[in-house]
Amino acid sequence: MGLSALIVDITNLIVLLFVLVGLIRMILSGRRSMAVIFYAFSTASLSFSYIYWLIYDLMWPEERLVFAANEVSEWGHFLMCGAVLAYMFKNITRVDFGEICGITILVAVNVALWIAWSGEWLQDIVTGLCIAYWAYRLAVGLKESKSASLLEWGGLVAGFVITVLLQVASFFKGAPISALYLASFITLAVVLLIIHIKTILTLVRAKEYSDYREAFCLALLIVILTGSGMYMSSEPYYTIFLGSMLLPYSYSYIAMRKGADLA
């Protein structure tokens, strides 16, 4: 791990611990809805992942562990995020097979790219399954909260599909890998920037619980898309995506804390 990646990991961990302490304080003060409790467990799982990886890297620097406990912690984080959304939108009992098919295709393509990059097929498949559950719950929440227009959703999907296609093209023999990586990074970065702006505006204008719930969903959408960019990127793009994670963590906590008073 380079110095920049180490600094980013430590910074993200500090932000996560602040979020975790804030969530615990909410629970102790009586604002202990299941959404808050689930998100506290989710944040704790991700914090343990960072702590484990930092300790491991200090003990065995530059040595990649084939199967690590931090991956199990990340799976817990993904599943608990899905549980938060399932509770937030517990009134929705329908099953949307269109959303299931769309999520399945997108996650399957991502998993294939992760396996092509890392060769760790078992871990990547399990990671994909956990993210698929979270992504489905998020899709339901985003649709229910009317967080984006049809045109905005079309632009989001188109941007992500272009990113994936550029990544796929980089595996062909003779492909200009550096140029394709840069193009895919820029495409996904533009998509993420738009969602960041939309999330911030939603938080600033929020007046009701549904507004904060929408902002929370948008923050988790940023986490999923940023994580996808991380998993299929090499340096320096991996570290850039990783470093930007502290923003959606912060958005989600603000939305959870302010929304809990109105829930």
N, C-alpha and C positions, 0 to 999 in steps of 0.2 A: 504494500500500500504506500503510495506516494504521500508527501507532506500535505498536498492540497486535499487529497481524499481523506486523510486523517483529520484535518481541521474541519472538513465538512461533516464527517461522522460525529465528531465531538459536539459540534454546534447543533446538529439535529438531535442528538441525545439530550442536550441541555434543554432544548425547546420541548421535547417530548416529556421530560421529567417535570417541567413547569406545568405543562398541560395536565399531566397525571396528578400532580399535587392539587391543581385547581379543581379537577373532577372529584378527588377525594374530599376536598373541603365542601364541595356542593353536596356530596352524599351525607357527610357528617352534619351539615346544617339543615338537613331535612329534605333537600331537593333530590330525592333518591328514586326517581323514576327508573324503570328498567332500561330506558335508552341511555341514561347517564351511567348506570352501573355497567351495562354491556360495553359502553365506550371506554370506561375506565379499564376494564379487563383488556380490551383491544389495545389501548395505549400502553398498558403494562407489558403485553406480549411483545409489541414492537420495540419497547425500551430494552427488554431483555435480549432481543436479537442484536441490537446495537452494542450492548455491554459485552455479550458473548464474543462478537466479532472483533471488538477492540482488544479484548484480552487475548484472544487466539492469535491475532496478528502481532501482538507484542511478543508472544512466546515462540511463534513459528512464522516469522515474516517472510513474505513472498512465496509461501507454500499454500497452495489451494487445497482446502479440505473437500474431499469428494462428497461426503454427506455430513452436514453439520447441524447442531442443535438450533442454531439461529434460523435455519429454514423451517424447523418445526414451529418456532415462535412466530415466524411470519405467517405460516398457515393459520395459526390461531388468530392472529391479527385480522387476516382476510375474512375468516368465518365469523368472528365477533362483529366486524363492521357490517356484515350481512345481517347479523342478528339485530343490531341497532336499527337498521332500515326496516327489517321485518316488523319490529315493534312500533316504529314511528308510523308505519302504514299498515297497521294490523287490521284496519277495516277493509282492506283489499284482499279478498279471498279468491278472486278469479285467477286463472292461469292463462297467460297470453302466450300461445305457441309461436306467434310471429316473433316476439321478443326472445323467446328461448332459442329459436333457430338462428336469429341474428347474432345473439351473444355466443352461441356455440361455434358458429363459423369464425367470428373474429378471434375468439380465444384459441381455437384450434390452429389458426394460421400463426398466431403469436407463439404458441407452444412449439410449433414446427420450427420457427425461426430461433427460438431459444435453444432447442436441441441442436440445431445446425451450428450454433455458435459455441455452445458449451459441451455438447456430447453427453450431458447428464439427463438422460431421457426420463428416468424414474422420478427424480426430483421435479423436473419441469412439468411432467404430466400431472403430478399431485398439486403442484403450484397452480397449474391451469384450472384444475377442477375447483380448487378453493376460490380462485378469482372469479370463475364462472358463476358460482353461487352469489358472491358479492355483487358482481356486475349485473346479474339478473335482478336482484333486489334493488340495485341502484337505478336500473332502467325503469322499473315499476315506479319508484319514488320520483324520479325526474318527470315521468309522464304524468303522474298524479298531481304533482305540484306545478305543472305547466311552466316549467323553468325555461323553456325555449320554444320558439315558433317552429313550424315545419321547415321553413327556409333555413333557420339556424341549425336544426338537426341535420338537414341535408348537407350543409357546409361542414359540420363537424365530422360526419361519417365520410364525406368525400376527402377531407384533409387526412383523416386517419388511414383510409384505404390507400391514398397516394403514398403516405409514409411507408406502409407495409410493402407496397409494390416496389418502391425504391430499395428497400432492404432486400427483398427477394432478388432483384436485379443484380445486387452486389455479389451474389453467389455464382453468377455465370462466369465462365472462363473468359478472361480478357476484359472484364468489365472495369470501368474506372472507379474502383472501390472508394477512394477518398472523396471524389466528387459526388457519388451517390450517397455516401454517409452524410456529407455536408447538406445535400439537398433534403434528405429525409429529416435531418435534425432541424433545419430551418422550417420545413413544412409543419412538423409537429410543434415546434416552438411557437409559431404563429397561432395555431389552433389553441394552444395552452394560454397564450397571452390574452386572447379574446375571452376565454373562460375566466381567467384571473380578473379581468376588468369587470365582467358580468357579476362575478361573485362579490367583489368589493362594492359595486353599486347596489347590489341586493342587500348587503349588510348595512350600508349607509342609509338606505331608504326603508329598511325593515320597521314595521310597526306592530305586526301581529305574529303569532306563533308560526303560521303557515309561511311567512316571509323568511323567518330564521330557519325553518325546516328546509325551504328551498335553497338557502345559502349553504346549509350543511351538505345537502346532496351535491351541489355544484363543487364544493370543496373536495368531497370524496371522488368526484369525477376527475378532478385535477390529479388527485393522488393515483388513481388507476392509470390514467394516460401517461403521467410522468413515470410511474413504475414500469409501464410497458416500454417506454423509451429507454429507460435504464437497462432493462433486461436484454434488449437487442442492440445495445450500443457499446462501442469500445471507448477508450479514452481519446480525447478529453470530454466527449459528449456524456459519458456515464457520470462523471463527477459533476458536470453542469446540471444534469437532470437531478442528481442526488441532492445537490446544494439547494435547488429550488423547492425541495420538499418541505422545508420549514414553513413556507408560506401557507399551503393548504392545511397543515397541522394547526397553524394559528387561526385560520379562518374557521375551521371546524369547531375549535374550542370556543371561540367568541359566539358562534351561532348556537352551540349547545348551551353555553352559560346564560345568554340573554333569552334564548327561547324557552329555557326551563322555567323561568318566572311567569311565562304566559301560557305554558302548556295546560 
